[in-house]
Amino acid sequence: MRDIARKTGDATIVSAMIGMGNSLKLRVGTEGVGTREQLAFLQAEHCEEGQDFYFSPPVDAEVFAELLGAVNTEYVVNWQLAGVL
């Protein structure tokens, strides 16, 4: 995901994988979302979920449980439901 918006070959492969999953009616997600640019690319390709440092640094189990129980716009796990961007 690092240079996905700048490397056309990488972008083509990722787009194809997302498209294949979507055409099979699978929920498509990715790991390694670190920038707004990467998030925008994935959203444009209809990738439904993502995770990594753009949304939250690693947290321990107790903090994660708190995040799940609270409305917290700083930590978004599913950007389709949350409407990020």
Rosetta silent file (secondary structure, phi, psi, omega in degrees, C-alpha in Angstrom):
SEQUENCE: MRDIARKTGDATIVSAMIGMGNSLKLRVGTEGVGTREQLAFLQAEHCEEGQDFYFSPPVDAEVFAELLGAVNTEYVVNWQLAGVL
SCORE:     score description
SCORE:     0.000 S_00000001
   1 L     0.000  -15.966 -170.223    0.000    0.000    0.000 S_00000001
   2 L   -51.026  -53.503 -176.374    2.937    2.339    0.539 S_00000001
   3 L  -115.391   31.870 -172.520    3.081    3.891   -2.960 S_00000001
   4 L   -57.411  -36.974 -177.553   -0.219    2.642   -4.325 S_00000001
   5 L   -77.406  -15.876 -177.926   -1.334    6.000   -5.697 S_00000001
   6 L  -106.384  -22.939 -177.718    1.969    6.545   -7.531 S_00000001
   7 L  -101.911  105.574 -173.981    2.843    3.068   -8.836 S_00000001
   8 H   -63.768  -35.753  178.265    0.457    2.177  -11.638 S_00000001
   9 H   -63.071  -45.167  177.581    1.437   -1.514  -11.699 S_00000001
  10 H   -63.071  -43.476 -179.858    0.719   -1.908   -7.999 S_00000001
  11 H   -61.955  -38.709  178.995   -2.516    0.037   -8.336 S_00000001
  12 H   -63.424  -42.972  179.545   -3.626   -2.206  -11.193 S_00000001
  13 H   -65.181  -46.593  179.945   -3.047   -5.346   -9.140 S_00000001
  14 H   -62.795  -43.716  178.326   -4.855   -3.963   -6.092 S_00000001
  15 H   -59.407  -42.440  179.486   -7.760   -2.741   -8.250 S_00000001
  16 H   -64.159  -40.979  179.927   -8.058   -6.178   -9.863 S_00000001
  17 H   -65.900  -42.827  178.173   -8.076   -7.933   -6.493 S_00000001
  18 H   -64.026  -44.700  179.227  -10.728   -5.593   -5.100 S_00000001
  19 H   -60.728  -41.263  179.050  -12.801   -5.970   -8.273 S_00000001
  20 H   -63.407  -45.725  178.396  -12.573   -9.758   -8.132 S_00000001
  21 H   -61.706  -43.396  179.262  -13.709   -9.825   -4.520 S_00000001
  22 H   -64.340  -40.553 -179.587  -16.582   -7.446   -5.223 S_00000001
  23 H   -67.194  -25.087  175.736  -17.721   -9.430   -8.271 S_00000001
  24 L   -88.168    6.920  178.845  -17.832  -12.540   -6.074 S_00000001
  25 L    62.761   33.640  176.874  -20.005  -10.595   -3.594 S_00000001
  26 L   -97.758  153.425  174.556  -17.299  -10.791   -0.919 S_00000001
  27 L   -80.637  123.086 -173.788  -16.591   -8.085    1.607 S_00000001
  28 L  -104.220  130.615  178.129  -13.244   -6.579    0.617 S_00000001
  29 E  -137.294  163.969  179.925  -10.813   -5.114    3.145 S_00000001
  30 E  -139.196  155.571  174.585   -7.186   -4.105    3.221 S_00000001
  31 E  -115.210  144.768  176.688   -4.373   -3.725    5.683 S_00000001
  32 L   106.989   21.502  178.770   -1.736   -1.040    5.449 S_00000001
  33 L   -80.841  110.213 -175.993   -3.773    2.159    5.148 S_00000001
  34 L  -118.101  -11.984 -177.122   -1.387    4.835    6.331 S_00000001
  35 L  -139.159  161.651  175.712   -2.402    8.004    4.457 S_00000001
  36 H   -62.698  -35.194  178.484   -5.461    9.890    3.253 S_00000001
  37 H   -61.750  -44.053  177.862   -4.222    9.314   -0.305 S_00000001
  38 H   -64.682  -43.069  178.585   -4.279    5.534    0.186 S_00000001
  39 H   -60.211  -44.941 -179.881   -7.728    5.714    1.763 S_00000001
  40 H   -61.640  -42.137  178.118   -9.074    7.780   -1.147 S_00000001
  41 H   -60.110  -48.662 -178.020   -7.679    5.266   -3.657 S_00000001
  42 H   -64.185  -39.011  177.542   -9.273    2.329   -1.826 S_00000001
  43 H   -65.316  -41.088  179.017  -12.617    4.070   -1.512 S_00000001
  44 H   -63.019  -28.205  179.446  -12.596    4.904   -5.226 S_00000001
  45 L   -89.762    2.503  179.087  -12.022    1.192   -5.896 S_00000001
  46 L    68.247   36.841  171.577  -14.960    0.236   -3.612 S_00000001
  47 L   -81.721  126.487 -169.674  -12.861   -1.403   -0.925 S_00000001
  48 L   -83.465  -29.250 -175.192  -15.186   -1.641    2.062 S_00000001
  49 E  -140.356  154.854  177.398  -12.843   -1.896    5.040 S_00000001
  50 E  -154.683  163.363  177.081   -9.321   -1.038    6.031 S_00000001
  51 E  -150.039  157.450  171.001   -6.994   -0.965    8.971 S_00000001
  52 L   140.848 -163.004 -168.857   -3.632    0.393   10.053 S_00000001
  53 L   -64.258  -22.071  177.866   -2.037    3.556   11.386 S_00000001
  54 L   -60.990  -34.335 -177.263   -4.273    5.992    9.481 S_00000001
  55 L   -92.996  -38.970 -177.330   -7.118    4.938   11.748 S_00000001
  56 L  -168.357  141.860  168.632   -5.328    4.060   14.974 S_00000001
  57 L   -71.438  166.166  176.341   -1.936    3.127   16.347 S_00000001
  58 L   -57.420  139.976  178.352   -1.799   -0.316   17.975 S_00000001
  59 L  -131.822  156.062  178.109   -3.701   -0.384   21.269 S_00000001
  60 L   -78.844  172.341 -173.642   -3.975   -2.947   24.041 S_00000001
  61 H   -59.143  -38.749 -178.313   -7.133   -4.978   24.644 S_00000001
  62 H   -66.045  -44.018  178.843   -8.543   -2.663   27.319 S_00000001
  63 H   -65.722  -40.390  179.104   -8.250    0.445   25.135 S_00000001
  64 H   -61.355  -42.196  177.980   -9.722   -1.458   22.181 S_00000001
  65 H   -61.496  -38.485  177.037  -12.730   -2.481   24.277 S_00000001
  66 H   -65.056  -41.538  179.599  -13.259    1.176   25.208 S_00000001
  67 H   -63.122  -38.901  178.847  -13.084    2.205   21.556 S_00000001
  68 H   -66.727  -28.710 -177.233  -15.704   -0.371   20.613 S_00000001
  69 H   -91.530   -2.806 -175.464  -18.031    0.933   23.300 S_00000001
  70 L  -124.383  151.667  171.130  -17.677    4.626   22.475 S_00000001
  71 L   -82.308  113.605 -173.818  -18.479    6.879   19.557 S_00000001
  72 L  -139.393  104.787 -176.156  -15.004    8.064   18.668 S_00000001
  73 L   -71.786  -12.653  178.692  -14.390    9.807   15.351 S_00000001
  74 L   -74.869  -28.356 -177.800  -10.610    9.576   15.781 S_00000001
  75 L  -117.464  103.781 -179.133  -10.658    5.782   15.429 S_00000001
  76 L  -112.054  124.044 -179.498  -12.616    4.553   12.429 S_00000001
  77 L   -94.626  -41.445 -177.933  -12.627    0.852   11.695 S_00000001
  78 L  -121.650  101.787 -172.956  -15.122    0.703    8.830 S_00000001
  79 H   -72.937  -20.194  177.474  -15.022    3.833    6.679 S_00000001
  80 H   -67.440  -46.686  178.559  -18.017    2.842    4.575 S_00000001
  81 H   -70.891  -33.982 -176.888  -20.310    2.862    7.596 S_00000001
  82 H   -83.739  -18.047  179.545  -18.594    5.853    9.154 S_00000001
  83 L    70.817   34.950  179.268  -18.561    7.947    5.972 S_00000001
  84 L   -64.702  141.799 -176.431  -14.910    8.989    6.229 S_00000001
  85 L    72.285    0.000    0.000  -13.939   11.536    3.549 S_00000001
